[in-house]
Each structure stands twice: as C-alpha cells, then as structure tokens.
Amino acid sequence: MSPPQANRSGLLLSAGAQRRQRVARMLGQSFLFAVASVSAVAVLFIFVFIVRDAVPFFSWERLRGFFTSTRWYPSGSPPEFGALAIIYGSAMVTVGAVVVAVPLGIAAAVCLSDVLPFGARQIIKPVIEILAAIPSVAYGFFALVVFAPLLQEHGGRVLAVMVWLLGLPLCALAVLVLSDMLSRLAGHHGRKGPQGVIAAILGCLFAGLLIWLSRMAAAVQIDSGTNALNVALILGIMALPTVVSVSEDALQAAGRELREGSYALGATRAETLLNVVVPAASGGISAAVILGFMRAIGETMVVWMASGNAAQLPQPFYNFLMPVRTLTATIAGDMGEADHVTGSERYHVLFVMALVLLLISFGCNSVSEWIIWRRRKRLGV
C-alpha cells in the first residue's frame, strides 16, 4: 500500500482520495471544455449550413452579376440577382451609424472617465447602457412611426436641431482640449497663457460653425422619411451604448498611476488625455469601434422597417436622403417567399448574402484580434 502523499494544499491524502481528486479534476476540466466549445461548434455549424446552401448559386456568371449589377428582380422572368445596390445600402447605413456613434461614444467615454465627477458617472453610464436593453423592433417602430413622418414634414428643422445636438458636445470637448493645449503652448514662451480668453475665442468660432451648418441643414427638403439617414441615425443610437461602455472600460483600465505620473511630469489634463490615456487605451477603443460597426451592420428590424427597401444606388452616391435596401432586410423580407421554392436560385442567393455578412463579421473579428496582437507585441506582453 502506497504511503499518503501531500496535495497542493499540503494535506496528506490516501491513494484512493488522490484518485478521486484526479477524476473529479478531469471531469471538471472536461465539463468546462465542453461548455466553452459549444459556442465554437455552433458557429462552425452555422458556417457549414450557410456555405452548403450558398454553393449551388456559385458560378462565374451569377457571382459577377451578383456583385456588379444593380438589377434585383428575383421574381422576374428570367430572374435577376444584382445585389450591388443592396451591398452599397448596407455599407452606407453602417458607415452613417459609425459616424454618429463613434465620435459621440468616444467623447462620452472620455467625459465619463476623466472629465465628469465620479457621482455623475455613476448616474449617466447606467442610463446610457439602458439603451442597449431596448428591443430593436421598438427602435424600428419609433423610426417608422415617429421619426420618418417628422423627417418628411419638418426635415430641415430636424436636421438643424440634430446639428446642434451632435455638435454641441463635440465642440465643448474640443474647446476644453484645444484651449488647454494652446494655453500650455503659450506657457512655453513665458507664463501660462490666458486659458479663459482662448476658450472664449474657440467657443465663438465653433458656435459660428454650428450656426452656419444649422442654416445649411434647415434649407434641406426631404421627400421621404424612410431613407438612409433615418436608419443611420437610429443604428448610431443603438450602437452608442456599446461604443461608450467598451471605450470607457478601456480608458479606466489605463489606471490612475498612468495619469498621476503624467500630471507629476507637468502635463495638463488635455495632454494627459491625448498623449497618454487615449494611446494607452487605443486597443480597447479600436475594439469598441469594431463592435459598434458589427452591431450596426448586423441589425435587421430597423433597416427593414425604416430604410424604404428600394434596391437602388443613391444619386449622388453620398445622398443619405434617398431610400435604400440592405442585406439583412433583404434576407428577412425574401426568405418567407423563397422558402416555398427551396432549391431555387432565389433561395440560394439569400444564403450568398448571409455568407457575405458572415465573412464581414469574421473579417472584423480578425482585424480586432490583429490590433490586440500588435498592441501586445509593442508593449512586450
């Protein structure tokens, strides 16, 4: 009989107790590995089934027409499956949502992390994160029933108000940062510059810019409220909690020691934010941007209800006031009809669209992993 041996905690265990401990450890590790593998296996099966139903559509002529033609007539005789306008519509509303969510989200994260008092942060951040709990169909209903008629009837005024709502926080943050930097720069040539005067001058310049932009926006006429602008704004609001939360967590992870060290070396708040904190949190901020992008491009209900569902290229190409159609809305809208003729071209082309979305998601994940790897390599972690 083998003598008792000590385990990691220093306790003496008999041979039977050691065997039971090894079996329990092996079972626990196997269970955790199985749980962790469920998501990977689910993604693998999704990929396999999408590719399986997309492959019958693969031919040079079909794929060339799919990516280069704008003629989407799946019920025509013969049917035409040109998805260029649909792909462009998805890219258009996604870029618009990113333009709305990323600057506001990063500015809000910087304010929550380093500008506002701790008590205000504890109140404002949960309120922002509540937006993520609202169902997407509620956003779509608001965009269709409330925002679309408002854009169509009072489009110029709505755009002018949006210029002020989006511009004021960004301009206030810009005035704070630039006045601090310019005051510090003036201090290199003598005593510290008059920060209040510099802030007042910058505030007047930004106010004049906002007035000019709001007057330009007020003169715009909108023919249809269900357009790319409507969807881009709502998607930007939907992606905002993700960008704010992840960016703010990344800024907080930079640590107080980094900020205190910068202040001890004589840096101002603006210099600390721009030259120390934000670069240190650049990996997390990049991940927040990518997550916001994926949140916008994968949304279905809002774009299905409020985009206008017109498979056309906007004229000019940057005109956000025209109806568009997206990949997700096309899949959701056409799958019910295409499912009755399973095996047809119309059925398989929808899986090609799903495969395009899946590849975009994998591409975004790969980019985020590359950013994290590059960041760790540069830091020597």
Stockholm file with secondary structure:
# STOCKHOLM 1.0

chainA/1-381         MSPPQANRSGLLLSAGAQRRQRVARMLGQSFLFAVASVSAVAVLFIFVFIVRDAVPFFSWERLRGFFTSTRWYPSGSPPEFGALAIIYGSAMVTVGAVVVAVPLGIAAAVCLSDVLPFGARQIIKPVIEILAAIPSVAYGFFALVVFAPLLQEHGGRVLAVMVWLLGLPLCALAVLVLSDMLSRLAGHHGRKGPQGVIAAILGCLFAGLLIWLSRMAAAVQIDSGTNALNVALILGIMALPTVVSVSEDALQAAGRELREGSYALGATRAETLLNVVVPAASGGISAAVILGFMRAIGETMVVWMASGNAAQLPQPFYNFLMPVRTLTATIAGDMGEADHVTGSERYHVLFVMALVLLLISFGCNSVSEWIIWRRRKRLGV
#=GR chainA/1-381 SS CCCCEECTTSCEECHHHHHHHHHHHHHHHHHHHHHHHHHHHHHHHHHHHHHHHHGGGCCHHHHHHHHHCCCEETTSSSCEECCHHHHHHHHHHHHHHHHHHHHHHHHHHHIIIIISCHHHHHHHHHHHHHGGGSCHHHHHHHIIIIIHHHHHHHHHHHHHHHHHHHHHHHHHHHHHHHHHHHHHHHHTTSSCCCHHHHHHHHHHHHHHHHHHHHHHHHTCCCSCSSSHHHHHHHHHHHHHHHHHHHHHHHHHHTCHHHHHHHHHTTCCHHHHIIIIIHHHTHHHHHHHHHHHHHHHHTCCHHHHHHSBCCCSCCSSTTCTTSCBCCHHHHHHHHHHHHGGGTTSHHHHHHHHHHHHHHHHHHHHHHHHHHHHHHHHHHHTC
#=GC SS_cons         CCCCEECTTSCEECHHHHHHHHHHHHHHHHHHHHHHHHHHHHHHHHHHHHHHHHGGGCCHHHHHHHHHCCCEETTSSSCEECCHHHHHHHHHHHHHHHHHHHHHHHHHHHIIIIISCHHHHHHHHHHHHHGGGSCHHHHHHHIIIIIHHHHHHHHHHHHHHHHHHHHHHHHHHHHHHHHHHHHHHHHTTSSCCCHHHHHHHHHHHHHHHHHHHHHHHHTCCCSCSSSHHHHHHHHHHHHHHHHHHHHHHHHHHTCHHHHHHHHHTTCCHHHHIIIIIHHHTHHHHHHHHHHHHHHHHTCCHHHHHHSBCCCSCCSSTTCTTSCBCCHHHHHHHHHHHHGGGTTSHHHHHHHHHHHHHHHHHHHHHHHHHHHHHHHHHHHTC
//
